[in-house]
Amino acid sequence: MSMDKISYAEMLTLLNRARHQESDECVSITFLTCDRKRRQGGDWRTIERAQICGLPYSVRENEMRGVVDLNSGVKTTAVHLQLIFEINGKRVFK
């Protein structure tokens, strides 16, 4: 079974269209967690109905975005863009 692919640039376009409280669009993402400060991470997470939201400017510079899980209403999770491996069922390639 071959999985469809999407470029990193196309992934960014999809994410930017799914803005929390500004858009009705949402995306499904699968990513790896990573917290260098706490030396934790490496867990796969999937959010089926995600929208991006604001993060402090310094975090945005580190290629991260805030993600809100619309299904659970979970507060913002910071996600490293380079660690998003799937969006809307398509494998991200760089």
N, C-alpha and C positions, 0 to 999 in steps of 0.2 A: 504494500500500500504506500503510494507516494504522497507526500504532504505538499500542498501548495506553498509557495514561497512569496515573501514580500521584502522589499528592500528596507534598509534602515530609514532612508529618507521618507518612504511611503508610510512607514510606521509612525514617524513623527507627525506627518500630516494627519493621520487618523487620530492620534492622541490630541493634537491641537484642536480638532473639531469637536472633541468630546469634553468640553469644559463644564465643570460643576457649576450649577445655577445659571449657566448661560446658554446651554444647549440641551436638546432632547436626545442627542446621540450618546451612545455609550459603547465601550469596547470590552472584549474578553481578553485578558492578558495572563500569560504564564511567565514567571520570572523567578530568579534565585534571590534569596535574601542575603544581605551583606551588611555587617556593622563592624567596621574596622576598629572603632574606638573601644567597643566591648569585646572584640575578638569573637564575634558570633556570626552565624550565617550558614549558607550552604543548603538551606531548605527550599524546596520547590513550593511555590504558592501560585494558585490560580484564583483570579477574581473574574467571575462571569460577567458582571455588569459594573464596569469601572468608568469613572470620569476623573480627569485630572483637575487639580486645584492648586492654589498657591502654596509656596514654601518660601522661607526666608531667602533673600537674594544670594547669600553665600552658598546655599545648597544648590540653587539653580546653576551656578557656575560649575559645580561638580557633576554636571549632566544627570541631575536627579529631578524627579517630578513628584508632587504629592498626588496620591491616588485615593479616591473615596470609593468604597464598596457599596453600591446602591442596594444590593440585596440585604446586607446585614446592617447597614447604616454605621459600620465601623468607622471610627475616626480616621483621619488622614494617615496613610502609610507612605513613607518616603521610599521611592523605587529608583534604583540606578538604571538609566536608560540602556546602558550597555549590557545589563543583565536581563533584559526582556527578550525571551527566546521565541515566544509565540504571541500573535495578536489576531484575534478573530479566527483562530484555527489555522493560521498560516505561519510557517517558520520564518523568523527574521534572519536575513543575511546582511552582512556588512560589506 
